[in-house]
Structures are given as structure tokens and as C-alpha cells.
Amino acid sequence: MVEQVTKYAMENIIVNCSAIMLLIFLRMQHRSVKNSFVLDQKLFVVMLDLALVQSFVEAFSNLWDREHIFLNIMQGADIGGIIDVSINMCLNLLYFTINVVFGYVWCLYVIYRMFGSPRRVRRYAKIICAPGVIALLSIWTTPFTGWVFSITPDNVYRRESLWIVPAVSTIAYVIFGIGYVYANKKRVNKYMIMPIALIMAPIFVGMLVQWLLPGTAIIAMVITISLVGFYATTQSESAYIDRLSGVYNRRYLDDYL
């Protein structure tokens, strides 16, 4: 049993390390976006950074939880002290927070991507923030209330009764993004719909899997897959479509002919 648990944790670490390498590659491709005036590029970089931190957190938390790696390779180590429990607590607080914030930023990205209006983004930022605020409050008060999760004295993570609050908040943002695309599909260029829908499906499936199978650390990887696929699609789009007018360019005509 110990070997099975350790093998499972090692697989999660390998998966997250793969995600980290892919995200670093994408981040290097956007290293000059810092000074860009285009809002969707800035929001995309924020999502990359959030996913990168999340992958580190998932990988490191598997190393730190007594139920996983340390149970086998460091049996003689004292990992149940207050410092170790505090570190595990901080890692999980960061993990839950990133999930909620990523969903919120993704909605803002969808809104700007669909209409290219910073004013619309600012308006919706206030409208859709309520689920995120409620989820973040439940997360940040967890060290005192134990509502979302708990860390046992011997440094093992446990879900608690309100763990579903941040999960539902994140899924709500994903569903909102899908609904927003569908509701406005006749008002925007069709080429924008597929890249936006592309990123949502893996994330939604990953959330359901992690919801039904506690301890499965795949959220960071499915987010990475979505971002890589989205990046490839938008790069293909930019080669054929004029950004200012939104019409197909000469290169698209040549390939079509």
C-alpha cells in the first residue's frame, strides 16, 4: 500500500513537472508582453503565471504531504511538526486561491476576446466577482475554521465539509464563459469562438475528475493543455486574420485558392 501511494504521488509530480516545462516555454514566448497595450495578451500572461505557480504547488505538496512521498522515503523524518503542518496549510491555501482566481481571470479574458472592449471588461469585473469573493473568504478563513480543508497533526491533507464552495465557484466561472460565448456567438467573428471553447472543455473535465476522485492532481496539467492548445489556435488565427479589421488577409486567400 505504501509503495502504491508513493508511486501515485510520483506520477503526479512527473505530470506537474511536464506542465511546468510547457508553461515556461509559453511564458518565454510572451516575455515581451509586459509592455503591451493589448489587454487580452496581458490577461493571457496572468493565466500562464497562475498555471505555472499552480503546477509548482501541486508538485511540491505531493512531496510535503506525509501520506504521499515522505511516508515511504523519509519514514524516519519528523514531518509532523508545526512548521511542516503550516507549510502544507499554506500550499493548499495557495492552490485553492489560484483555482478561483484563474476562473475569474479567464472570464475577463473571454469578455475582452469577444468584444475587445476594456470598458466592458471593467463592468463585468464587478458583476462577476461575487462568487470569487465568497470562495476566497471561505478559503482564507480555513486555517481558523477548518471549513474547506484541514491538515492533521501528522501533516496529512483532508477535505472538509465546505471544500465544494471554491470548486463550485471555479466551475461557475467556466460555465459562465461557455454561456457568454454561446449567447454572443452571432455578434462576434466566428473564428474567435473555437479558441475560446477549446480551453474550457479540458478544464471542465479535469475539475469533474478531481471532484469525483479526491487526491487526483490533474488540474494544473489540464489547464496547461488548454493553454497550449489555445496558444496554437490563436497563433494560427493571427497568421490569417488582420487584427485591426478582423477580416481574412492575403495569406488566407492564397491558401484557400
N, C-alpha and C positions, 0 to 999 in steps of 0.2 A: 504493500500500500504506500509506504514511504517513497519507494522508487517511482511509483506511478504518479504521485503528486509532484515530485521533483521533476520528472520528465515533462509533465504538463506545464509546469512553470517555466522550464527551459524553452519549450516550444513557444510560449507566449513572449519570452524575451527575444527569441530569434525573429519572430514575426514583427515585433515592435522595432527592432534594430533595422530590419529591412525597410520599414516605413520611414524611419529616421533618415536613412540614406536617400530615399526617393524625395523626401521633403527638403533635404539640404540641396539636392540638385535643383528643384524648382525654385527654392529661395535664392540660389545663385543666379538663376535666370532673371530674377526680379530685384537684384541688388541695387539697381539704379532707380527703382520706382519711388524711393523715399522723397524725391523732389518732384514727382509727377503731380500734375494738377488734375488728373483724371481720377475721380472718386472710386470707380469700380476697381481700378488697379490697386489703390491703397487698401480697400476692403479685402481684396483677394490676398494681399500680403499679410494682413491681420489674420485671416483664416489659416494661412500657411504657418505663421508663427504659433498660433494656438494649437494647431495639429502637431507641430514639432515638439512643443512643450508637453503636450498630452502623451506623445509616444515615449518621451523620456520618463514621465511619471509612471506610465503603465509598466515599462521595463524595470524601473528601479523599485517599484512597490512589490513586484514579484520577488525581487532579491531580499527585500526587507521584511516581508511577512513571514512569521515563524512557521506558518502552515505550509509554506512552499519551499524555497531553496534551503533556507537555513536549517530546516528540520532534518535535512539529510547531511549536508556538507559541513555544518557548523553546530553539531549537537552539543558540543562542549562549551559553546559561547554563551555568555549571559546576555540574551537579547530580550529579556522581559522587563528591563528597567524603564524608568520614567522617560529617559531620553529617547529610547527606541520606540516606545509607545507614542511619544509626542511627534517623532518624525513620521511614523506611519499615519498618524492622525492628519498631519499637515499635507502629506502626499495625497490622501484621499479627499481632503477638502479642496485641494487644487484640482484634482481630477474632476470632481463633480462640478466645480465652478466653471472649468473650461468647457465642459459639455453644454452647459446652459448658455454661456457667452457665445460659443460658436454658433449655436442655433439662432441666436439673436442677430449676430453679425451677418449670417447667411441670409436672413430675411431682408436686411437692409441692402445687401448686395443684389438680391433678386429685384427689389424695387427699383434700384438705380439702373440695373442692367436692362430692365424692361422699358424704362421711360427716359433715362438719362437726366433726371431732374433732382438736383441736390435739395431743392425745396420740398419735394415730395418725400424724400428720404428723411429729412428733419421732422416732417409732420408725422410720418409713420413711426419714427423712432420713439416718440412719446406715446403713441397709441398702443403699440405692441409690447411695451416694456413691462407691463403689469405681471404677466406670468413669470418672466425672468426675475423680477424683484422678489416675488413671493418665494420662488425656488431658492434664490440666493440667501434670503433671510433664513429659510429652513436649513440650508447647508451651513452657514456661518455660525448659527446658534447650536449646531450639533455637539460641539465639544462640551457644552454645558447641559444640553437637554437629552442628547442621545437619540434624537428623532430619526435622522436619516441613516446613520451607521454608528457602530461603536468599535473600539479596539479593546480587546480583552487584556487583562494584566500580563498575560504571556505573549502579547503582541500579535494577536490574530484578528483580522478584519471580520466584522459581522454586519449583515444588513439588519436594519431596524424597521419599525412599522411605517415610517414616512419616507422610505427610500424612493417610493414611487413618485413623490412630488417633483423632484428635479427631472426624473425620467419623463414624466408626462409633459412637463414644461418644454423640454427639448423636442419631444415628438410633436407637440403642438406647433412649435415653430416650423418644423419640417412640413407638417400638413398645411400650415398657413402659406408657406412658399409654393407648394403644389397648387393650392386653391387660387392663389394670386395669379400664377401663370395661366391657369385654366380660365379664370374669369376675364383676363385681359388678352387672351390669345388673338382676338380679332383686331386689337388696337395696336399691335406691335408687329414688327417683321417676324416672319415665321422662323427665320434662321436663328433667332435668339431662344426659341422655346426648347429645342432639343438639348443644347448645352446645359440649360438651367435644370431641365428634368433629369438629365444624365447624372447629376451629382446627388440627387435626392434619393433615388432608388436604393443604392448600396447602403447609404447611411440609415435609411429607414429599416431595411432588412437587418443590418448589424445591431441596431438598437433593440429590435424584437428578439434577436438571438440572445443578446446579453441579458435582456429582461427575463427570458424563459430559462436561461442556463446561468445561474449565478456563478461568478468567478471567471467566466469566459472574457478574456481581454482582447476583443477584436475591434472595438470602436475606433481606435486610432488607425488601425490598418484599413478599415473600410472607408474612413474619411480620406485617408491618403490615396486610395484607389480612385475615389470620386474626384479628388482634386487633380490627380494626374490625368484622368480621362477628360475632365473639364478643360484643363490646360491644353491638351492636344486638340480638342474640338475647337476651342476659341482661336488657337493658332492657325488652324486650317481656315476658319472663318475669316480671320484678318487678312489672309492671303487673297481672298476673293471679293471682299466687300470693302467699299470705301467708307471709312469711319465717319466722315462728315455728312455725306448724303444718305448713307445706308443702302446704296444700290450696288449691284454687282459690277465689277470692274472688267477691264480688258482681258486680264488673265483668265477669269471665269469664262468669258466668251470664247477665248482660244481653246480652252479645254472642252467646252461644250461642243464647239464645232468639230 
